[in-house]
Amino acid sequence: MNPQERIAELTDRLHYYNFQYYQNSVSEVDDFTFDKLLEELSLLEQQYPEFSRPDSPTHRVGGTISKEFATVYHRFPMLSLGNTYSEAELTEFDNRVQKGLNGATYEYICELKFDGVALSLTYENGILTRGVTRGDGVRGDDITPNVRTIRTLPLKIQASGLPSLFEVRGEGFLPLAEFERINREREDIGETLLANPRNAASGTFKQQDSAAVAKRRLDCYVYSFLSEPEPFQTHEESLLAMKKWGLNVSPTWRKCSTMQEVFDFINEWESRRYGLPLATDGIVIKVNRYDQQRELGFTAKSPRWAIAFKYKALAASTILNSVSYQVGRTGAVTPVANLKPVLLAGTVVRRASLHNSNEIQRLGVMLNDTVFVEKGGEIIPKITGVDLAQRTEASQPIVYPTVCPACQTPLVRKEGEAHFYCPNEKECPPQQQARFEHFIQRRAMNIESLGEGKIELLIERGLVRSPADLYDLTYEMLLGLEKTYTDPETGKTRVVSLREKSVENILNAIERSKAQPFASVLFAIGIRYVGNTTAEKLADYFGSMTALQTATPEALLSVPEVGERIAHSVAAWFADSENQVFVERLRLAGLQMESDRVTVEKKGESLVGKTFLYTGTFSHFSREELESEIEAHGGKLLSGVSKKLNYLIVGENPGPSKVEKAQKMGVNRISEDEFLAMVSV
């Protein structure tokens, strides 16, 4: 089979597996097999780019660097909806619809109003060709490479009767579970937490590196179909068709014949919506028939045939009984409010985050106060205020601890940071355990067999003090170990006992971890501020642990998206003698200490120490060829205009914002010919 045929076969097969998984909930192959086929396709496309199809599944993992987002006009304007919090105003809306349709019979489609990012998605001959943000409703940003990373969004629709050109509208969102996972990782590495899923989704869609976007695991629900001519008579028909075609339509919509049915739908979902994978803030009510929508028409800003009903944020008041303090892997001490149990959004709330001492001061909250607790778009409730009218003499100031609640070490607070930290990172018990949990997680060394209390057991028995000790464990050391374990999620206790099979699983998982790539090792060792993405950039830039260990803060600052805080943290970590011993032990254990990236063949050193960025198109190079040429001569490619940038290569039809920014910052702007002269030296 020739390369073109194999690329086509792999593309079609992977699309089929994706369809089965996302539409029919059937896993026809395991993840390993799927990933191997995807890897084979990616390698073939790199070798034979002329045979790569626009609907290739490799777009799912990203990799495209968008130097700037083109602004494009919407084929159909994306208008906003009028909204209300009042059932009485909904009745007035219904009266206007009835009057506008001269008493004709009509129906509504009720849909949940998702709190995400509005997207316009264009399909040509069944292939996703463009994804655009709402923008101002008339034009938006072309973020196609980022949209293609959404796994529930088909890159190619194979169905009979498809219009040759059509558009679907949808809501891109960051699932709540993914939002929490990202915040756990950010807290783990000492980064500021994301504010809420909606803002996180918006920021992710506008990232320039689509590979980074792919790691956020964004999702999208589609809810509108547009084409000329219109193939459907009702909105209901379009929803059913889009679902049949494999588009991700939320199953939460309902057709309603009366306003009472609309009110019933609203009331039903007021609390039920909290079981969904994303935040919602209301209900959208639309006239079902398209001819009636056209008859009702539009105002200057919104359609007359649709309206949004907004839910008020669910809140409750309760007593703040106490505040406990949790110590994370980086030593950050986080206050948690322990509340008198209160029913909120269908669940009993007992705890709420207070974030840090600044938040306690901002709220002015005291122990035994009556506080307002709100459950908005996030899973974890938050305290939004204090009912001062209920404050009594029993209210007492919250005294933030001056020593670590776990090891009694005096806390420190770095300038410009909100958290207090325990500096006893080597001996503080929760930091020590969290260090192990970080090391064994899936994105790091992936030693999943050590979960469920086993790490606690090993630490308690003195078998491990450093993650490097894991590689010295033997069958005899582990067999027969036992302890009572309390599940932190359920509070239930059970006995953890290491029998023959458990010990074999642990040792096999530890051995397999030695094959984890260098970037995973770099993430696993736990340098503050170095998350998974930063670890990959450092691994790709330096290529080996040895090169990274000897890098100066100045050299680290040359890495794309590495600022002074990360650079100094990395340099300080490797300067610590205990950390040096730790890394050496991991090296001797057989962990990967070099990147397996494909190195570009060196052509010279004329660009060594210089950084580059480009904009526009070029006559001698494709984008990939220009990037390879820069690296082949020792130069480094940056992802944006910054003070680190030495040269902006300006081609035909350059992005005006980039050129303007480079000019303001005094960055050298060179032509393609000037660049060629530099590499021909």
ABEGO torsion letter per residue (X at the ends): XBAAAAAAAAAAAAAAAAAAAAAAGBBABBAAAAAAAAAAAAAAAAABAAABBAABAAAAAEGBBBABBBBBBBABBBBBBBBBABAAAAAAAAAAAAAAAGGBBBBBBBBBBBBBBBBBBBBBGGBBABBBBAEAGABBBBAAAAAAABAABBABBBBBGBBABBBBBBBBBBBAAAAAAAAAAAAAAGBBBBABAAAAAAAAAABABAAAAAAAGBBBBBABBBBOBBABABAAAAAAAAAAAGBBBBAABBBBABAAAAAAAAAAAAAAAAABABBBAEBBBBBABAAAAAAAEBBAABBAABBBBBBBBBBBBBBBABBBBBBBAAGBBBBBBBBBBBBBGGBBBABBBAGBAAAAAAAGBBBGBBBBBBBBABABBBBAEBBAAABBAABBBBBBBABBAAAGBBBBBBBGBABBBBABAAABAAAAAAAAAAAABAABAGBAAABGGAAAAAAAAGABABAAAAAABBAAAABGBBBBBBBAAAGBBBBBBBBAAAAAAAAAAAAAAAABBAAAAAAAAGBBGBBAAAAAAAAAAAGBAAAAAABBAAAAAABBGBBAAAAAAAAAAAABAAAAAAAAAAAAAGBBABBABBBBBBAEAAABGBBBBBBEBBAABBAAAAAAAAAAAGBBBBABBBAABABBBBBBGBBAAAAAAAAAAGBBBBBAAAAAAAAAX
